[in-house]
């Protein structure tokens, strides 16, 4: 006789033997991550990032949650290890910790992506990716927006997306472009969905600068004093750094309206501090630095913006700021850096960390509180000092407060290799596109640059060379949609998309439960239980002999 109902039910409850787990996806996750890294500065092969994203997306298809996480975590490792290699020179112990944290984010993206169905998977993947990036850009300790997908996106044909949707929008469009390539290579119909999303985002980006106007032009000189790279702060070298920038400025041989010096190249000692015996030259003093910069502004008949670093008046902290001096010597504006470098300019959990390290800075830099602008005789200049240019909200503050041009005085002379410097140029390009402003980046040892509102690098110095960059740039007014909206459009996209997907999955589970009130298994399991025990027609009587 045929199987009884009890035997069929027992068959349904018997778990099937698991399929052998292949290590191939985990191995392929390594080249996927390396391909993503290859599109980042300083390498800049952006099409490879799209290929890497496509491969990542395919590797986690059909996998259970644990394998999606582990595959994605390996992708994150292979992507962030080379892209943050410079950290090793600063903190050999901290570098792998940072990489592991970044890779956990990639793991979460993989976990949040369902295993089946291209449409639902692709929306979940892009939504989770932009949310994880937004979290990484802001937390912990203010965030670390380095080695980002947006840095890749600014070199792609989709760069205009940032004019409306900012760096988060570029992240999403890069992800969708990668998925489109993956579908195209496999000749799948879902290519239309991914390509359509790219088109929507790009067209939306084209609407971003409808209110921006050019009001004037100015002739500028960006000064790079030159000198050795990968150095550490030393009171005995502060005069040499100042003198190199003064010497470069004295070579300016044409009329200019604005001279921009880097961050932290005017580093005077307190008047009462004696010069250490080991120093070859007398320490630079505040009075001398002020007098010489005043004469420089008068001689050039130009506004001079210089970067200072010195103790605060109460002696309890340090100040990192830039000032603008008019040709008559008047200081017309001062901006104190707001977004500080964790463990460099301020030490989170200082009392705890001091128990384990004696190399942390003795005093924190005191964060500024004012708007990110310098008022000058030639107009209102927006400013993001050094690390701040990695943060889109600092540029939004500058332009939202009337900045007609964006300055980025910086100092990357302490970093190993050129990864940080290249990624900073990419960040300045992002800020130029988002704000529809020219950006002037000034660094003591490189890279300095002049960047157009479309993100094109018009000029750039090399590392360690002494050079002055000359250009004529536009002063602009008005705010792009990116400046007005910030990260909100893509934040809503990410949260709403994942919420809809999660709601849909819960609804499906409820539906399956209604179809199986006895709790013996879903309808799928019912069908599985009959396969091989009944004829294809499903008639129990036909199976009896």
N, C-alpha and C positions, 0 to 999 in steps of 0.2 A: 504493500500500500504506500501511498505518498506520504510526505512528511506531515506530522500533526502541527496544529497551531503552536503547541508548546515548543516543539523542536525548531520551528521557524523563528519564534521569539528568542530562543537561546542562541540561535545563529546570529541574530541581529545584535545581541549583546556581547558577542565574542569579538574582541578587538582584533583587527587584522594586523598581521606582522608589518612593522614599519619598513618603508623602503630604505635601502642603504643610503646613508648621507654622503654626498660627494664633497670633496674638499676643493673641487675646481672653482666654484663661485668665489670662495675665499681667496684663492690664489689670484683670480682675475680682478679681485677688488684692488689689488696693489697697482696694476697698470691703470685702472680707472682713476684712482686718486692721483697718480702721477700725471695723467693727462689733464686733470683739472688744474693741478699746480702749474703745468706748462703754460697756461694762458695768463698767469699772473706776472706782474713785474718782478724781476727784471727781464724775464724771458719773453713774455708777451705774445705767445703763439695762441691767440684766442680761439681759433677753430678747434684746437685740441681739447680745450675745456668743454666745448659742446659735445665732442665725442665721448669724453670722460663721463659727462652727465648721462648721456644715452646709455653707456655701458653700465653704469651704476644702477640706473632704473631697470634695466633688463635683468641684472644679476639678482635683484630682490623679488622679481616676479615669481609668484607661485610658492614662495617660501613661507614657513611659519614665522611667527613673531620673533622668536629667539634668533633664528638664522638671519632674518632681515636686519636685526640689530647688529649682530656680529659682523656681517658683511659690510654694512654701512660704517661701522666703527673702523674697520680696516681701511675703507676708502678715506675716511677722515684722517687717519694716521698718515697715509701715503700722500695726501694733499697738503697737510699742515706741517709735516716734518721738514720738507725742503723749503717751504714758503716762509718758515719762521727760524731758519737755521741761524740767523744772526743772534738770536737769543742765547745760544750756547756760550758765546763769548762774555755775555753779561752775567748769566747765571746758569751754570751747567746743571745745577740741581733743579732749578725752576723751569727750565725749558721743557723737559719731558712732562712735567705736571701740566703746563699750559697746553701742550699738544694733546694730552689725554683729555683735558676738559673740552677742547674744541672738538675732538673726535667723538666724545659722548654726544655732542649736539648732532653730529652726522648720524650717530646711532639712533637717536630719537626720530630723526626724519625718516629713516628706514622703517622704524617700528610703526610710525603713524601712517605709512603708506600701505593700503590694503593689498593683499596678494594677487587679486584678480580684477579684470575689467579695466581697460585702458583709460576710459574717461574718468571713472572715480579715482583710479590710482594716480593719474596725472594731476588732477586738481588737488588731491591730498598731498602729493609730493611737493608741488610748487608752493602750496600754502604752508606746509610744515617747514619748508626750507626758509621762506622769508621770515617766519616767526622766530625760528631758531637764530637766524642772523640778527634780527632786531634785538633779541635778548642778549646775544653776544656783544653787540655794539654798545650796550648800555649797562651790563652787569657782568661781574661784580666790580666794585671800585670805580664806577664810571664807565666801564666797558673797554673792549679792545678791538676796535674795527680795523684789524689788519688782515691781509690775505683774504680779501672778500671777493665775492662774485661780481659785485658792482665795479671793482677795479678792472675786471676782465671786460665787463659790459661797456665801459667808456671807450674802448678801442674797437668795438663792433659797429656794424651799420645801424644798430638799434640804440645808439647813444642818446638820441633825442628823447627817448622815453623818460629820462631823468628830468627833463624840463618841466614835466607835470607830476610824475610819480616818484621823483627822487631816486636815491640809491636803492631803496627797497624795490622800486619798480624795475630798475635795471636787473636786480637779482632775479625777479620773477621772469622777466623777458628772456634772460640768458637761460634759465631753466627750461622754459617752454621751447626755446630754439633748439636746445639739446634734445628734448623729447621728439621734436619734429624731425630732426636728422635721424634719430633712431628708427622712427616709423618709416621714413622715406627709404632708408637703406633696406628695410625689410619689406618694402612695397605693401604697406598696410594702409587701409582706408583711413585709419585714425590720424594720418598725416594732416588731414584737413582740419581737424580739431586743434592740434597744436599750432599749426601755421596760422590759423584764424586768431588764436590768442595773441600770437606775436604781432600780427597786423593791428589788432585792436589797441594793444599797448603802445605801439609806435605811433599810430595815428593820434591817440590821446596825447602823447608827448608833444606832437607838433602844435598843439593848442596852448602850450604852456607859457609862452612869452608875449601874449597879445598886448600886454600893458607896459612893456618895457620900451623906453625911448633913450636915444643918445642926446646928451645935452652939451657936450664939449669934448675936446681932446687935450691931452697933456703929453709932454715929452718926458720920459722917465729914464732913470739910470739905476740899475740894480747892481749892487756892489758885492763882489765875492773876494775876500781878502786872500784866500788860499791858505796853504799850510798842511801839516800832516793829518792823516785820517786815523781813526781808532785810537784816540788819545783820551786821557782822563784829566779831570779838572785839577789844576795846580796853580796856586797863587802866583808862582814865579813866572807863569807863561801869559798871564792876563795882559801885561803891557805889550808883549809881542803880538798878540792877537789884535789888539787895538791899533797898533802901529801898522800892521799889514792892511787893515781896512782904511786907515787914513791915507796910506801910500797909494792904494788903488783909487781912492776918491780923488786924489790930487792929479790923477791922469785924465780926469774928465775934461775933454777938450771942445765941448760944444754946449750950447744953451740947453738947459733942462729945467723943467718945472718941479720935478720930484726926484729925490735921491733916497733909496731904500737900503738900509743896512740890515744885517741878520739879527737874530735873537742873541742876547747874552754875549755880545762882543765888547760892550762897555761894562767892565766888571771892576769898578774901583774898590780899593781897600779903604777902610775907615781911616780918617785923618790921623788918629792917634796910634794906629798899628805900625810897628816898626817893620822895615824890610828884612826878611830872613837872610842870614848870612849866605845861604846857598844860592840865593837869587843873583843873577848877573846884573840885573837892572833894578832901578828904584821902582817900587810899586806904583801903579797908576792911582791917582787920587781923584776924587769927585770934582774938585775945582778945576784941575787941569783938563779933564775930559770935557767938562761943560764948556770951558773957554775955547777949546780947539774945535768942538762941534759948532759952536756959535760962529766962529770965524769961517768955517767951511760953508755954512749956510749963506753967510754974507758974501763970500768970494764967488760962490756959484749962483747967487741970487735965486735960490731954490729952497723949497721945503725939504728938510732933512728928517727922515724917520730913523731913529736908532734904537737898538735893543739893549736894555740895561739889566743888570743883576746885582743886587746889593742887599745888605740887611735892612729890615724895616726900622722905622724910627724908634720903636720900643725895644729893639734888639732881640725880640723873641722869635722872629721868623725871618725868612728871606723874601724879597720881592722880585718878580720876573715881569718886566713891563717894557713897553715901547712908548717913546714920546715923539711928538712932531714939533719941530722948531721952524719958525718962519725966518725969512732972510734977515729980519731985524733982531733975531735972537730970542724972540718971544716963544715960550712953550705954549702952543695953542691947544694941545691935546695930550692926554696920557691914557693908556689902557693897560691894566694889570691882567695878566693871564688868569682865566677862570678855570678851564679844564686842565687839571694838572696830571702829570705822569705818575701813576702809582708805583711806589717803591723807588722812584727816581726823585720826584719833587715833593712827594708826601708819602709817609709810611703808614698804611692801614694797620691797625692793631699793633701800634708801635710798642707799647709796654710788654706785649707778649713776644714779639719778634726780637726785641732787644736781648732776650734770654738766649737766643740761638745764633745771633750774628752781631759782630762788632764793626761791620762794613756799611751799615745803613747811614744815610745822611744825619748829621747832628741836629739840624733844624729843618722843619718843613718849609716849603714855600707857601706863603699866605695867598689864598685864592682871591682874585678880584671880584667885584660885585657890580661894576658898571657895564653899560652897553658896549658892544664890540666895535667901537668906532673911534676915529681920531678926527677932530675938527681941524681943518687947515685953511690956509688962504686960497687954495685951489679947489676946495670942495670937501665933502664928507667922505673919509676913507674908511671902508670896512676893514677889519683886521682879525685874523685868527693866528695866534702865536704858536708855531711849531706843531705839537701834538694835536692842537685844536683843529687843524685842517682835516684831520681824519674824521671829525664829527660834523655831520651835516647841520645839526642844530646850532652850532656855533656860527656857521656862515649865515644861516637864516636869521640869527640875532643881529649880525652885522648889517645885512641888507634890509631887514625889517626896521632897523633904526636909521635908515637913510643912506647906507653905504653905496657910493657910486662906483667904487673900484674895490677889489679885495686884495689885501696884502697878507702874505704869509712869511714873516720873518721866522727863521728856524735855525736850528743848530744840530746837525747830525754828525758832528766830528768825532763823537765817542763810539760810533757804531762800526762793527766789523762788516766787511763786504759792502755791497751797495744795494742790498735787498730793501732795507728801510727807506733809503733815499729814493729808490725807484718807485716804491709804493706810495711815498709821499707826493711825488710828482703826479701819480695817478689820482691821488686824493684831491690834489689841487685842480686837476682836470675835471673831476666830478663836481667840485664846488663851482667851477666856472660854468659848466653846463646847467647845473641846478639853479644858479642865480642869474644866468645870462650876463655875467660880468667878466671883464679881464681880471686875471689873477697874476700878481707879481710875487714870486717866491725867491727869497734871499737867504742863502746859507753860507757860512764861513768857508767851508771846504767842499761844498757841493751836496746836492745839485741845486743850482739857482736856475730860474726859468721865467719866461714870459708866456702866458697861456691865454689863448683867445676864448671868447664865450662859447664857441662850439667844441671846446676841449682840445683844440690843436695846440701843440707845443711849438710856439713860434721860434723860440730860442732856448737853449739849455747849455749850461757850462759842463765841464768835466770835473772829475774829482781832484781836489787839491790845487787846481790852477787858480791864479790870481787874474780876475777878469771883471770887466764892467759890461753889462748888457744894456744896450740902448734901444728904445722903441718909442713909438707914438701909440698911445692907447686911448680908448674912449671912456668918458665918464657917462654912466647911465643911471636913469631913474626908473622907478616902477618895480613891482614884485612879480615874479613868475608864480605860476600855480604851485610849483614845488615849494617855494618860500612860504606861500600862504597856507598850504595844506599839510606840509611836513610829511611825516610817516603815516598819517591817518588812513589814506586810501588803501595802502597795502596791509596795514594792520587790520583794517576791517575785512579786507579780502581774505587774509589768512584765518582770522577767527571765525568769520561767517562760513567759509568753505568747510573747515573742519567740523564746525557745529552741525551743518547740514548733513555732512557725511556720517557723522556719529548718530544723528537723529534717524537717518535712513537705515542704518544698521540695526538700531534698537527696534525700529518699526518692523523690520524683517524678522527679527528674533521673536517679537510678539506674535507675528503672523504664523511663524513656524510652530510656536507653542500652542496656538489655537487649533492648528491642524493635528496636533499630537497631544490631546488632553491627558492621556494615560501616562505621559512621560517616558514612553518606551523608546523614543528617538524621533528625530525629525522625519519628514516625508522622504527625504533623501535616503535616510537609513532604512526606511521601509522598503524602498526599491532595491537597495543593496542586498537586503536580506533575502529577497526572492530570486536574485540572479543566480542561476545555476541550480535552483531547486524546483523551478517550474518552467514549463515551456514558454516560448516567447509570447504566446497569446494570453498567458496569465490565467488560464482556466484550470483550476485545481483538479477537476474530474478528468480532464484529458491526460493528466500525468499519471493516472492510476493504471495498474495492470491487473 
